[in-house]
Amino acid sequence: MTGRGVSGGGTGQTGTGQTGTGQTGTGQTIKGIVGDLLADIQLGHIDDDVANVLAERLRRAGIEVRPEEVEDLAEEIENHASR
């Protein structure tokens, strides 16, 4: 996936990982999950691996994302949170 960035608390992601349809509602949900996770990291509320927490939150929201995409996004979130 290209074109993603964590700046502004969003992913810039166009697809869900399910069908690549670019559904706006799901994109907004992903943005919300990423924003919440970023805030939780910055507040020191996350003790677990960010990729595991992200995958669990996406799963609970009913969003399927390939594991490698979760890893890439988690790395971007971690990098953004450490700034």
Buried (B, 14 or more C-beta within 10 A) or exposed (E): BEEBEBEEBBBBBBBBBEEEEEBEEBBEBBBBBBBEBBEBBEEEEBEEEBBEBBBEBBEEEEBEBEEEBBBBBBEBBBEBBEE
